[in-house]
Amino acid sequence: MKLFFYVLTICLLSIQSWANLIYHPISFTIQTEKESYYEGEKINFIVTISNTSKEYSFPVLLPYTQNVGQKLFYFNAYDKANNTLLLRYTENKWLNMMVHYTGTVKIKYLKPQEQISFSIYLNDFENYYNYHTQNASHHSFGVPLFAGIYKMQLTYNPFGIPLGDSIYNYYNEFEKLHADKNDKLAMPTTGQISNWCTLKIKRAADSVVSIERKTYYVKKQGDLYFYLNKNLPVINTGIDCDHITNLPPDSCSMDNEYFYNHFIDLFAEFIVRFKDFDIKEYRKFKDDCPEELYTEKYNDLKKRYYYALQLPNQMFYSANYHQPGGKIMQERYCSADGTLCDVISYIYNKRGELIRKEKTQTEPCIVVVLEGKKKSFQSVKLLEAK
């Protein structure tokens, strides 16, 4: 009898879960026109919008002559690794087009099982700032996409666009949504996501390449290729070098792959991979202190032992983990300027049971004023300079 009630409870919970699922009859898929592209080449993504209903017509917004305000569609680029979901780049959600005519979006009603397809481009800078409206071309990550393999997703987000209010009920994904009497479609405030699409970008054999409207002079030293933003006679790995890779021409992936980016006043990236291309170490950092914007480190068993990121409130968080086991060893919360960090150490007994927490404070960064601007430096480096 107990077993019967247990099974019945599970069934009821399952039914309730299914009842809380939110119906999205309009789906979005993307695919690349070609299997691979070269660095700086115009990339054509084909977007297909489908009405999956067999009975009813449903509306969808399209960027008809939109050239102001918020983008209706925008890309996210994730790392190719399978051991972590690592967001590498996301594009600006606001339009920035030099066009003559102000524009808008439009509503398109899709009949049952109807589909509509159109193209969206990356690296189409011939039309990015075109005088006339070129909605499909206005997509950029703001930094070059160098050779590699990326997992792409497209977000459709009408939230904040006035015309969207006429066809959607917006909801927070962490809240339950019940059927509304106005029969509008349900839409998350964060937008609806497309399928995953693999983007392969190969390294060209050219010694001069143009990516994201920037000209790079590619110079080889040993097994490494250096992308310099100036045509220098000698390789400079400082501010004149934006990218370093060991990928040979016509390649987008290899064993023992080396990847380094450095974009002045934005961020730098450094990647170490396992042989199967999973992430062993990923660092996204800036030149100022505290430098860690995002970090993940894994041991040889692919267990994460270090994690760091900048929080939405601009504070910095990092954590070390015991492996195996995954128990937290130490946490750090640092102010936005890094002048004060709370360090929490977790003490365990031999059985792995938490005994106590120990809290200390550190001051890793010092803020100084140089030429009327505040600069933050690591305390140790500043003392060494003195």
C-alpha positions in Angstrom: 0.0 0.0 0.0 2.9 2.4 0.9 4.4 1.7 -2.5 1.1 2.5 -4.2 0.9 5.9 -2.5 4.5 6.6 -3.3 4.0 5.9 -7.0 0.8 7.9 -7.0 2.6 10.8 -5.4 5.3 10.7 -8.0 2.7 10.6 -10.8 0.8 13.6 -9.3 4.0 15.6 -9.0 4.9 14.7 -12.6 1.5 15.8 -13.8 1.9 19.1 -11.9 5.3 19.6 -13.4 4.0 19.1 -16.9 1.0 21.4 -16.1 3.5 24.2 -15.2 5.4 23.9 -18.5 4.9 26.9 -20.7 3.8 26.5 -24.3 6.0 28.2 -26.9 4.5 27.4 -30.3 7.0 29.6 -32.1 10.5 28.1 -32.4 13.8 29.6 -33.6 16.7 27.7 -35.2 20.0 28.9 -36.7 22.6 27.3 -39.0 25.6 28.6 -40.8 25.5 28.7 -44.6 28.9 27.1 -44.9 30.7 24.5 -42.8 33.5 26.9 -42.0 34.8 30.4 -42.5 38.1 32.2 -42.4 39.0 34.9 -39.9 37.3 38.2 -40.8 35.1 36.5 -43.5 31.5 37.5 -43.6 29.5 34.8 -41.7 26.0 34.0 -42.8 23.6 32.6 -40.2 20.3 31.4 -41.6 17.5 32.0 -39.1 14.3 29.9 -39.4 11.2 30.8 -37.4 8.6 28.0 -37.3 5.0 27.8 -36.1 4.9 24.3 -34.6 1.1 24.3 -34.1 -1.0 22.2 -36.4 -4.2 24.2 -35.7 -3.5 27.9 -35.0 -1.8 30.9 -36.4 0.6 32.8 -34.1 2.4 36.1 -34.4 6.1 36.9 -34.2 8.1 40.1 -34.4 10.5 40.7 -37.3 13.1 43.5 -37.5 11.5 45.2 -40.5 13.2 48.6 -40.8 14.4 48.6 -37.2 17.5 50.8 -36.7 17.1 52.4 -33.3 16.7 51.1 -29.7 17.1 47.5 -28.6 17.9 44.6 -31.0 15.3 42.0 -31.5 17.9 39.3 -32.2 21.4 39.0 -30.7 24.1 36.3 -30.5 26.0 34.6 -27.7 29.2 32.7 -28.4 30.2 29.9 -26.0 33.4 27.9 -25.8 33.6 24.5 -27.6 34.4 22.6 -24.3 31.9 20.0 -23.1 33.0 20.0 -19.4 31.7 23.5 -18.8 29.2 26.0 -20.3 31.5 28.9 -20.8 30.1 32.1 -22.3 33.0 33.7 -24.2 31.3 36.7 -25.9 27.9 38.4 -26.1 26.9 41.2 -28.4 25.6 44.6 -27.4 21.8 44.4 -27.2 21.4 48.0 -28.5 21.5 49.2 -32.1 24.2 51.7 -33.1 23.6 52.3 -36.8 24.3 55.3 -38.9 21.1 55.3 -41.0 18.9 58.0 -42.5 15.4 56.6 -41.8 14.1 55.8 -38.3 12.4 52.4 -38.3 10.4 49.8 -36.4 9.7 46.1 -36.1 6.7 44.5 -37.6 4.3 41.6 -36.7 4.2 38.6 -38.9 1.5 36.0 -38.5 2.6 32.4 -39.2 0.0 29.9 -40.3 0.0 26.4 -38.8 3.3 24.6 -39.6 4.5 27.7 -41.6 8.2 28.7 -41.6 10.0 31.8 -42.5 13.8 32.1 -43.1 16.2 35.0 -43.4 19.9 35.8 -42.9 21.8 37.5 -40.1 25.5 38.3 -40.6 28.6 38.6 -38.5 31.7 40.5 -39.9 29.6 42.3 -42.5 31.3 45.7 -42.0 30.7 46.8 -45.5 27.1 47.3 -44.4 27.5 47.6 -40.6 27.5 51.4 -40.8 25.7 51.7 -44.1 23.7 54.9 -44.6 20.6 52.8 -45.4 19.0 50.3 -43.0 21.0 47.1 -42.9 19.5 45.2 -39.9 20.9 41.9 -40.9 24.4 43.2 -40.8 24.3 45.0 -37.5 25.7 42.1 -35.4 29.1 42.2 -33.7 30.8 41.0 -30.5 32.9 44.2 -30.3 36.1 42.1 -30.4 37.5 39.9 -33.1 36.5 36.3 -33.4 39.8 34.6 -34.0 40.2 31.1 -35.4 38.6 28.4 -33.3 35.3 26.5 -32.8 32.4 28.2 -31.0 29.0 27.1 -29.9 26.5 29.8 -31.0 23.0 30.7 -29.8 20.6 33.3 -31.0 18.3 35.1 -28.5 14.9 36.5 -29.7 13.9 39.1 -27.1 11.0 41.4 -27.7 10.9 42.5 -24.0 11.1 46.3 -23.9 10.0 46.7 -27.5 6.5 48.4 -27.3 5.0 46.3 -30.1 5.9 43.2 -28.2 3.5 44.1 -25.4 0.6 43.6 -27.8 1.3 39.9 -28.4 3.2 38.7 -25.3 2.7 38.1 -21.6 6.2 38.4 -20.1 7.3 36.2 -17.2 10.3 35.6 -15.0 11.6 32.1 -15.6 11.9 31.5 -11.9 8.2 32.1 -11.4 5.2 30.0 -12.4 2.9 31.5 -15.1 -0.7 30.6 -15.3 -2.9 31.0 -18.4 -3.9 34.5 -19.0 -7.4 35.5 -20.2 -6.0 37.8 -22.9 -4.7 34.8 -24.9 -1.3 36.4 -25.5 1.8 34.3 -26.1 4.0 33.6 -23.1 7.6 35.0 -23.4 10.4 35.0 -20.8 11.7 38.5 -19.9 15.2 37.2 -20.9 13.9 36.1 -24.4 13.6 32.8 -26.2 16.7 30.9 -27.2 17.5 29.1 -30.4 19.2 25.7 -30.9 23.0 25.3 -30.6 24.9 25.9 -33.8 28.6 25.1 -34.3 30.7 27.9 -35.8 34.1 26.9 -37.2 36.6 29.7 -38.0 39.8 28.8 -39.7 43.1 30.7 -39.6 44.1 32.1 -42.9 47.6 31.8 -44.4 47.7 35.6 -45.1 50.2 37.7 -43.3 47.7 40.6 -43.1 44.1 40.0 -42.1 41.2 42.3 -41.2 38.8 41.3 -38.4 36.2 43.5 -36.8 37.5 46.5 -38.8 41.0 46.0 -37.3 44.0 45.2 -39.4 46.4 42.6 -38.0 49.9 41.8 -39.1 50.6 38.1 -38.5 54.1 37.1 -37.7 55.4 33.6 -36.9 58.0 32.7 -34.2 58.6 29.0 -33.6 55.2 27.3 -33.4 53.3 30.5 -32.5 51.6 33.1 -34.6 51.4 36.7 -33.2 48.6 39.1 -34.3 50.1 42.6 -34.1 48.0 45.7 -34.5 51.0 47.5 -35.9 53.4 46.5 -38.6 56.5 46.2 -36.4 59.8 44.7 -37.5 60.2 42.8 -34.2 57.5 40.9 -32.4 56.1 42.8 -29.4 54.0 40.8 -26.9 52.8 44.0 -25.1 50.0 46.3 -26.1 50.8 45.9 -29.8 49.9 42.2 -29.7 46.1 41.3 -29.6 46.3 37.6 -30.1 48.6 34.6 -30.0 47.8 31.1 -31.3 49.6 28.0 -32.5 46.9 27.0 -35.0 48.4 26.5 -38.4 46.8 27.9 -41.6 43.5 26.3 -42.7 42.9 25.0 -39.1 40.4 25.8 -36.5 41.4 23.2 -33.8 44.4 21.1 -32.8 45.9 19.1 -29.9 47.7 21.2 -27.3 46.0 24.3 -28.6 47.3 27.7 -27.4 45.0 30.7 -27.2 45.6 34.2 -25.8 43.8 37.5 -26.4 44.5 40.9 -25.0 42.2 43.8 -25.8 43.4 47.1 -24.3 40.9 48.6 -21.8 38.5 45.7 -22.3 39.9 42.3 -21.2 42.4 39.5 -21.8 41.8 35.8 -22.3 44.0 32.8 -21.7 43.0 29.1 -22.4 44.7 25.8 -21.6 42.9 22.7 -22.8 42.8 18.9 -22.3 43.5 16.7 -25.4 39.8 16.3 -26.0 39.5 20.2 -26.1 37.8 20.5 -22.8 38.8 23.4 -20.6 41.7 22.8 -18.2 42.1 26.5 -17.4 40.3 29.6 -18.6 41.1 33.1 -17.5 39.4 36.3 -18.4 41.1 39.2 -16.8 41.8 42.9 -16.9 45.0 44.9 -16.4 43.9 46.7 -13.3 43.7 45.2 -9.8 41.7 43.1 -9.0 42.2 41.5 -12.4 40.0 38.3 -12.4 36.8 38.8 -14.4 36.2 35.1 -14.8 38.3 32.0 -14.1 37.7 28.2 -14.1 40.5 25.7 -13.3 40.2 21.9 -13.4 42.5 19.1 -12.3 43.5 16.1 -14.4 40.3 14.3 -13.5 38.3 17.3 -14.8 37.2 18.3 -11.3 36.9 22.0 -10.8 39.2 23.3 -8.0 39.1 27.0 -8.6 36.3 29.4 -9.7 36.2 33.3 -9.8 34.0 35.9 -11.4 32.9 39.5 -11.1 29.4 39.8 -9.6 26.6 41.9 -11.0 27.2 44.4 -8.1 30.8 44.8 -9.4 32.3 42.9 -6.4 34.7 40.0 -7.0 34.2 36.5 -5.8 36.5 33.5 -5.9 36.5 30.0 -4.4 38.9 27.0 -4.0 37.6 23.5 -3.7 39.0 20.2 -2.2 39.2 17.5 -4.9 38.0 14.8 -4.8 34.9 15.6 -3.0 34.2 19.2 -4.2 33.9 20.7 -0.7 34.7 24.4 -0.5 38.0 25.2 1.0 38.1 29.0 0.8 35.9 31.9 -0.4 36.9 35.5 -1.1 34.6 38.5 -1.5 36.4 41.6 -2.7 35.2 45.2 -3.1 35.0 46.5 -6.7 38.4 48.3 -6.3 40.0 45.4 -4.5 41.1 47.4 -1.5 39.3 45.1 1.0 38.6 41.4 0.7 36.8 39.1 3.2 38.4 35.7 3.2 36.4 32.7 4.6 38.3 29.5 5.3 36.4 26.2 5.9 38.0 23.8 8.4 37.1 20.1 8.2 37.9 17.1 10.4 39.4 13.8 9.1 35.8 12.6 8.3 35.2 15.6 6.1 32.8 17.2 8.5 32.8 21.0 8.7 34.2 22.1 12.1 34.3 25.8 11.8 34.8 28.8 9.5 37.6 31.3 9.9 37.3 34.8 8.6 40.1 37.2 7.8 40.6 40.3 5.7 43.2 41.3 3.1 44.0 44.4 1.1 45.3 43.1 -2.3 44.9 46.4 -4.2 45.9 50.0 -3.7 44.1 52.9 -5.5 46.3 55.9 -6.6 45.5 59.0 -8.6 47.6 59.3 -11.8 47.1 62.3 -14.1 43.8 63.0 -12.5 42.5 59.4 -12.9 42.1 56.7 -10.3 44.2 53.6 -11.0 44.2 50.4 -9.0 47.5 48.4 -8.6 48.4 45.2 -6.7 49.8 46.1 -3.4 52.9 44.0 -3.8 53.8 45.4 -7.2 53.4 48.9 -6.0 55.7 48.3 -3.1 58.3 46.7 -5.4 58.1 49.7 -7.7 58.8 52.0 -4.8 
